[in-house]
Amino acid sequence: MSTQETPAGAGPGQGQRTGAGPHTSYPGVRTPPPQSRGYPPRGGSGLRTCGLVVGGCLMLVGAVTLLFGFFILLGLSRIADTAEQTFSFQAGGHPTEAVIPGDPSQTVAVVNLTGPIMGTGTFAQGEGPAVEVAKTLRAAAKDDRVKAVILQVQSGGGALTASDLLYHEVKRLQDAGKPVVALVTSMAASGAYYVIADCDHIVLTPTGMVGSFGVIMPRFMAKELLDKIGIKYDPIESTPLKDLGSMFRELSEEERAYLNDLLETWHTRFVQLIAQGRELDEGRVRELANGKMYTPAQALEYGLVDQEGYFEDALQQAETLAGLTDPHVVRYKKAFPWRALLQAGAAPSAREIVREGMRALEEESALPRPEAR
């Protein structure tokens, strides 16, 4: 065996090779530390920095876009306010669209009454289809250019109060000196006929029908169902009739007589409006108010309509009644609800929705609302 002497003062790694393998170190040579195969090189920190910068730029662009969009909507809201004021001046708050061009000073407005007649409130403050129609009729009444109105009807009726609201708006048009011609395209049943009973002229299409005069108070009974599942209805009332009409118990004879008396009051008003508007004997109208629907031939015979025809016939009658020579036929339309869009954040909270639901349940036992049918 031979031995090798180490120079004096030389330590490990100096003047000799130490270790063995792929990472052998040499004297005076600085080698990088070993890297694990499972980790990326240290240069990846630059990519992360670049990603953060790009992400920040994108967020900034998004924020600027949102701010820009807000100012656009704000500007559109201003435009909508200006347009609303213009339409208020031109057509009582509703924009119009010409259907048959003519002399604008001889305008005939066409207003649609379609579907169930439902709604609460008035033209000033309310909601529902009937309220929207009431607003349109009032717009026509305020518009000096409108000389006559064609009320185009396709409805099976609806709520009594909503029908009476529209009847009142038709009367206001007539009081303003503007004749109202009703055109029944398919049917005017119950509350729909209530609305048009006093129109100056009623045109019924050859396949249309009118009728179903009367008032109904829908009522459901859940007592037997509650009995089957072991639930007992036991209200605490300050007066015996506080839960009159409750679906959880049977009506007494006294209560049924009372409700029938209420319905008779409203039914009598319905009959009298028809008799007055159609210039018929009230007794004869009571005979016709049996729930039946009447064909054009029957309606003409009974005096419930004036004419069988189409839109052209209704327009001709409007021209004659208003003394027009070059009618300008328009329909009212809704402007895009920019304000409602901007106020979308004012939607009711979950708590308000629950509160309304509880209030509805509490009122379940209250007297049902009548419907004109």
C-alpha positions as CSV (number, residue, x, y, z in Angstrom):
1,M,0.0,0.0,0.0
2,S,1.3,3.4,-0.9
3,T,0.6,6.6,1.0
4,Q,0.3,10.2,-0.2
5,E,1.3,13.1,2.0
6,T,-0.9,16.1,2.4
7,P,0.9,19.5,2.1
8,A,1.2,21.3,5.3
9,G,-1.6,23.7,6.1
10,A,-3.9,22.1,3.5
11,G,-7.4,21.3,4.8
12,P,-10.0,19.1,3.3
13,G,-10.9,20.2,-0.2
14,Q,-7.6,22.0,-0.7
15,G,-4.9,20.4,-2.8
16,Q,-7.0,17.2,-3.3
17,R,-10.3,15.9,-4.7
18,T,-12.8,14.9,-2.1
19,G,-15.8,12.7,-2.4
20,A,-16.9,10.8,-5.5
21,G,-19.9,10.7,-7.8
22,P,-21.6,13.3,-10.1
23,H,-21.2,16.1,-7.7
24,T,-17.5,15.6,-6.9
25,S,-15.8,18.8,-5.7
26,Y,-12.4,20.0,-6.8
27,P,-10.0,22.2,-4.9
28,G,-10.6,25.8,-5.7
29,V,-13.7,25.2,-7.8
30,R,-17.1,26.5,-6.6
31,T,-19.9,24.2,-7.7
32,P,-23.6,25.1,-7.6
33,P,-25.8,23.3,-5.0
34,P,-27.7,20.3,-6.3
35,Q,-31.3,20.9,-7.6
36,S,-34.1,18.5,-7.0
37,R,-35.9,17.2,-10.1
38,G,-39.4,18.0,-8.6
39,Y,-39.0,21.8,-8.2
40,P,-38.8,24.4,-11.0
41,P,-35.8,26.6,-11.4
42,R,-35.5,29.8,-9.4
43,G,-36.1,31.8,-12.6
44,G,-40.0,31.1,-12.2
45,S,-40.3,34.0,-9.8
46,G,-40.1,36.4,-12.7
47,L,-43.1,34.7,-14.4
48,R,-45.1,35.0,-11.2
49,T,-44.3,38.7,-11.0
50,C,-45.3,39.1,-14.7
51,G,-48.6,37.3,-13.9
52,L,-49.4,39.6,-11.0
53,V,-48.8,42.7,-13.2
54,V,-51.0,41.4,-16.0
55,G,-53.8,40.5,-13.5
56,G,-53.6,43.9,-11.9
57,C,-53.9,45.5,-15.3
58,L,-56.9,43.4,-16.1
59,M,-58.6,44.4,-12.8
60,L,-57.9,48.0,-13.5
61,V,-59.4,47.7,-17.0
62,G,-62.5,46.0,-15.6
63,A,-63.0,48.7,-13.0
64,V,-62.7,51.4,-15.6
65,T,-65.2,49.5,-17.9
66,L,-67.7,49.2,-15.0
67,L,-67.3,52.9,-14.2
68,F,-67.7,53.8,-17.9
69,G,-70.8,51.6,-18.1
70,F,-72.3,53.3,-15.1
71,F,-71.9,56.7,-16.6
72,I,-73.5,55.4,-19.9
73,L,-76.5,54.1,-18.0
74,L,-76.7,57.4,-16.1
75,G,-76.7,59.3,-19.4
76,L,-79.4,57.0,-20.8
77,S,-81.5,57.7,-17.7
78,R,-81.2,61.4,-18.4
79,I,-82.2,60.8,-22.0
80,A,-85.1,58.7,-20.8
81,D,-86.2,61.5,-18.4
82,T,-86.1,64.0,-21.3
83,A,-88.0,61.6,-23.6
84,E,-90.6,61.0,-20.9
85,Q,-91.2,64.8,-20.5
86,T,-91.5,65.1,-24.3
87,F,-94.0,62.2,-24.5
88,S,-95.8,63.7,-21.5
89,F,-96.3,66.8,-23.6
90,Q,-97.2,64.9,-26.8
91,A,-99.2,61.9,-25.5
92,G,-99.9,62.2,-21.9
93,G,-96.8,60.3,-20.8
94,H,-97.0,57.5,-23.4
95,P,-95.1,57.4,-26.8
96,T,-97.2,56.5,-29.8
97,E,-96.6,54.6,-33.0
98,A,-98.5,55.2,-36.2
99,V,-100.6,52.3,-37.5
100,I,-102.4,54.1,-40.3
101,P,-100.8,57.5,-41.1
102,G,-103.2,60.5,-41.5
103,D,-103.7,63.9,-40.1
104,P,-102.1,63.9,-36.6
105,S,-104.8,66.4,-35.4
106,Q,-107.4,63.7,-36.1
107,T,-105.8,60.9,-34.1
108,V,-107.6,57.7,-33.2
109,A,-105.9,55.8,-30.4
110,V,-106.0,52.0,-30.3
111,V,-105.8,50.6,-26.8
112,N,-105.6,46.9,-26.0
113,L,-107.4,45.1,-23.2
114,T,-106.0,41.6,-23.3
115,G,-106.0,38.7,-20.7
116,P,-107.2,38.7,-17.1
117,I,-108.2,42.0,-15.8
118,M,-106.1,42.2,-12.6
119,G,-104.4,44.9,-10.7
120,T,-104.4,47.0,-7.5
121,G,-104.5,50.8,-7.1
122,T,-105.2,53.5,-9.7
123,F,-103.4,55.2,-12.6
124,A,-101.6,57.4,-10.1
125,Q,-100.2,54.6,-8.0
126,G,-100.8,50.9,-8.6
127,E,-99.6,47.8,-10.4
128,G,-101.0,45.1,-12.6
129,P,-102.3,44.9,-16.2
130,A,-105.5,46.8,-15.5
131,V,-103.6,49.7,-14.0
132,E,-101.4,49.9,-17.1
133,V,-104.5,50.0,-19.4
134,A,-105.9,52.7,-17.1
135,K,-102.8,54.8,-17.5
136,T,-103.0,54.4,-21.3
137,L,-106.7,55.4,-21.3
138,R,-105.9,58.5,-19.2
139,A,-103.1,59.4,-21.6
140,A,-105.5,59.3,-24.5
141,A,-107.9,61.5,-22.5
142,K,-105.2,64.1,-21.9
143,D,-103.8,64.1,-25.5
144,D,-105.5,66.9,-27.4
145,R,-104.8,65.3,-30.7
146,V,-106.8,62.2,-29.8
147,K,-110.3,62.5,-31.0
148,A,-111.6,59.0,-30.5
149,V,-110.4,55.7,-29.0
150,I,-110.8,52.1,-30.2
151,L,-110.7,49.7,-27.2
152,Q,-109.7,46.4,-28.6
153,V,-110.9,43.6,-26.2
154,Q,-109.9,40.0,-25.8
155,S,-110.5,39.0,-22.2
156,G,-112.4,36.5,-20.1
157,G,-112.9,39.0,-17.3
158,G,-111.2,39.3,-13.9
159,A,-111.4,41.2,-10.6
160,L,-114.4,43.3,-10.0
161,T,-112.6,46.4,-8.7
162,A,-110.1,46.3,-11.5
163,S,-112.9,46.1,-14.1
164,D,-114.7,49.0,-12.4
165,L,-111.5,51.1,-12.6
166,L,-111.4,50.6,-16.3
167,Y,-115.1,51.4,-16.7
168,H,-114.4,54.7,-14.9
169,E,-111.6,55.5,-17.3
170,V,-113.8,54.8,-20.3
171,K,-116.4,57.2,-18.8
172,R,-113.7,59.9,-18.4
173,L,-112.8,59.6,-22.1
174,Q,-116.5,60.1,-23.0
175,D,-116.8,63.1,-20.6
176,A,-113.8,64.6,-22.4
177,G,-115.8,64.5,-25.6
178,K,-114.0,61.5,-27.1
179,P,-116.1,58.6,-28.3
180,V,-115.0,55.1,-27.4
181,V,-115.6,52.2,-29.8
182,A,-115.1,48.7,-28.4
183,L,-113.9,46.0,-30.8
184,V,-114.3,42.5,-29.3
185,T,-111.9,40.3,-31.2
186,S,-112.6,36.9,-29.5
187,M,-114.5,37.4,-26.3
188,A,-115.6,40.0,-23.7
189,A,-116.8,37.9,-20.8
190,S,-117.8,39.1,-17.3
191,G,-115.5,41.9,-16.2
192,A,-114.4,42.6,-19.8
193,Y,-118.0,43.4,-20.8
194,Y,-118.4,45.4,-17.5
195,V,-115.6,47.6,-18.9
196,I,-117.2,48.2,-22.3
197,A,-120.9,48.2,-21.3
198,D,-121.2,51.9,-21.7
199,C,-119.0,52.3,-24.9
200,D,-120.5,54.4,-27.7
201,H,-120.4,51.5,-30.1
202,I,-119.6,47.8,-29.7
203,V,-118.3,45.7,-32.7
204,L,-118.1,41.9,-32.3
205,T,-116.1,39.8,-34.7
206,P,-118.0,36.9,-36.4
207,T,-116.3,34.4,-34.2
208,G,-116.3,36.4,-31.0
209,M,-118.6,36.0,-28.0
210,V,-119.9,38.2,-25.1
211,G,-121.6,37.3,-21.9
212,S,-121.0,35.5,-18.6
213,F,-122.5,38.4,-16.7
214,G,-122.3,38.0,-13.0
215,V,-120.1,38.0,-9.9
216,I,-118.4,35.1,-8.2
217,M,-116.5,34.7,-4.9
218,P,-114.1,31.7,-5.3
219,R,-113.8,29.7,-2.1
220,F,-111.8,26.5,-1.3
221,M,-112.3,24.1,1.6
222,A,-109.4,22.4,3.4
223,K,-111.2,21.3,6.5
224,E,-111.4,17.6,5.5
225,L,-107.7,17.6,4.6
226,L,-106.8,19.1,7.9
227,D,-108.9,16.5,9.7
228,K,-107.1,13.7,7.9
229,I,-103.7,14.8,9.0
230,G,-104.7,15.7,12.5
231,I,-104.6,19.5,12.4
232,K,-107.4,21.4,14.1
233,Y,-108.3,25.0,13.3
234,D,-108.9,26.9,16.5
235,P,-108.8,30.7,16.0
236,I,-109.2,33.2,18.8
237,E,-111.5,36.0,17.5
238,S,-112.7,39.3,18.9
239,T,-115.9,39.0,16.9
240,P,-117.8,35.9,15.6
241,L,-117.4,36.9,11.9
242,K,-113.7,37.9,12.0
243,D,-112.7,34.8,10.1
244,L,-115.7,34.9,7.7
245,G,-114.9,32.9,4.6
246,S,-112.1,30.9,6.1
247,M,-111.2,27.8,4.1
248,F,-110.6,25.9,7.3
249,R,-114.2,25.6,8.4
250,E,-117.7,25.4,7.0
251,L,-119.9,28.4,6.6
252,S,-122.9,28.9,8.8
253,E,-126.3,29.6,7.2
254,E,-126.1,33.2,8.5
255,E,-122.6,33.7,7.0
256,R,-123.7,32.3,3.6
257,A,-126.7,34.6,3.5
258,Y,-124.5,37.5,4.3
259,L,-122.0,36.7,1.5
260,N,-124.9,36.2,-0.9
261,D,-126.2,39.6,0.0
262,L,-122.8,41.2,-0.8
263,L,-122.7,39.4,-4.1
264,E,-126.2,40.5,-5.0
265,T,-125.1,44.1,-4.3
266,W,-122.3,43.9,-6.8
267,H,-124.3,41.9,-9.3
268,T,-127.1,44.5,-9.2
269,R,-124.5,47.2,-10.0
270,F,-123.2,45.1,-12.9
271,V,-126.8,44.6,-14.3
272,Q,-127.6,48.3,-13.9
273,L,-124.4,49.4,-15.8
274,I,-125.4,47.1,-18.7
275,A,-129.0,48.3,-18.7
276,Q,-127.9,51.9,-18.6
277,G,-125.1,51.6,-21.2
278,R,-127.1,49.4,-23.7
279,E,-130.4,51.1,-23.0
280,L,-132.0,47.9,-22.1
281,D,-134.7,47.0,-19.5
282,E,-133.1,46.0,-16.2
283,G,-135.3,43.0,-15.9
284,R,-134.3,41.7,-19.3
285,V,-130.6,42.1,-18.4
286,R,-131.2,40.1,-15.3
287,E,-132.5,37.3,-17.4
288,L,-129.5,37.5,-19.7
289,A,-127.1,37.5,-16.7
290,N,-127.3,33.8,-16.2
291,G,-123.6,32.9,-16.9
292,K,-124.1,32.1,-20.5
293,M,-122.0,33.3,-23.4
294,Y,-123.7,34.7,-26.5
295,T,-122.8,34.4,-30.2
296,P,-122.8,37.5,-32.5
297,A,-126.3,36.7,-33.8
298,Q,-127.6,36.3,-30.2
299,A,-125.8,39.4,-29.0
300,L,-127.2,41.5,-31.8
301,E,-130.7,40.1,-31.1
302,Y,-130.5,40.9,-27.4
303,G,-129.0,44.3,-27.9
304,L,-125.6,43.5,-26.3
305,V,-123.6,44.7,-29.3
306,D,-124.2,47.1,-32.1
307,Q,-122.5,45.5,-35.1
308,E,-120.7,42.3,-36.3
309,G,-117.5,43.2,-38.0
310,Y,-113.8,43.8,-37.9
311,F,-111.2,46.6,-37.2
312,E,-112.1,48.5,-40.3
313,D,-115.8,48.7,-39.1
314,A,-114.7,49.9,-35.7
315,L,-112.5,52.5,-37.3
316,Q,-115.3,53.7,-39.5
317,Q,-117.6,54.1,-36.5
318,A,-114.9,56.1,-34.7
319,E,-114.6,58.4,-37.7
320,T,-118.3,58.9,-37.9
321,L,-118.8,59.5,-34.1
322,A,-115.8,62.0,-33.9
323,G,-116.5,63.6,-37.3
324,L,-113.1,62.8,-38.8
325,T,-112.1,62.9,-42.5
326,D,-108.4,61.8,-42.4
327,P,-107.9,59.7,-39.2
328,H,-104.3,59.1,-38.0
329,V,-104.5,55.8,-36.2
330,V,-101.9,55.2,-33.5
331,R,-101.2,52.8,-30.7
332,Y,-99.6,53.6,-27.4
333,K,-96.4,51.7,-26.6
334,K,-94.1,51.5,-23.6
335,A,-90.7,53.1,-23.6
336,F,-87.7,51.0,-22.4
337,P,-87.7,51.1,-18.6
338,W,-84.3,52.7,-18.1
339,R,-85.2,53.9,-14.6
340,A,-86.4,50.5,-13.5
341,L,-83.2,49.0,-14.8
342,L,-81.1,51.5,-12.8
343,Q,-83.2,50.8,-9.7
344,A,-82.8,47.0,-10.0
345,G,-80.7,47.1,-6.9
346,A,-83.8,48.3,-4.9
347,A,-85.4,44.8,-5.1
348,P,-87.1,43.6,-1.9
349,S,-84.8,41.8,0.5
350,A,-85.4,38.2,1.6
351,R,-86.8,39.5,4.9
352,E,-89.3,41.6,3.1
353,I,-90.4,38.7,0.9
354,V,-90.8,36.5,3.9
355,R,-92.8,39.2,5.7
356,E,-95.1,39.6,2.8
357,G,-95.6,35.8,2.6
358,M,-96.5,35.7,6.3
359,R,-98.9,38.5,5.8
360,A,-100.6,36.7,3.0
361,L,-100.9,33.5,5.1
362,E,-102.5,35.6,7.9
363,E,-105.0,37.1,5.5
364,E,-105.9,33.6,4.1
365,S,-108.9,33.4,6.4
366,A,-110.1,36.9,5.4
367,L,-113.0,37.5,3.0
368,P,-112.1,36.5,-0.6
369,R,-112.0,39.1,-3.2
370,P,-114.9,38.9,-5.7
371,E,-114.5,38.5,-9.4
372,A,-116.7,39.7,-12.1
373,R,-117.8,36.6,-14.0
